[in-house]
C-alpha cells in the first residue's frame, strides 16, 4: 500500500481487513509524498492468481 499519511496506518489496516476479509494477502505500507490525484490517500497494489480451469 502506498499512503500519503503514515500516521493513519491503523485506519488503512482496518480498511484492508474489511476489503480482503479473513484471508488478506501479505502487504507492506510505504509512505509517499503524493499520489496521482491530490484527493487520493492510499493506493493498493495486489497480484492475484486464479486456479487452473
Long-range contacts (C-beta under 8 A, 24 or more apart in sequence): 1-27, 1-28, 1-29, 1-30, 1-42, 1-43, 1-44, 1-45, 2-30, 2-32, 2-35, 2-42, 2-43, 2-45, 3-29, 3-30, 3-31, 3-32, 3-41, 3-42, 3-43, 4-31, 4-32, 4-33, 4-34, 4-35, 4-40, 4-41, 4-42, 5-31, 5-41, 6-31, 8-41, 12-42, 15-42, 16-44
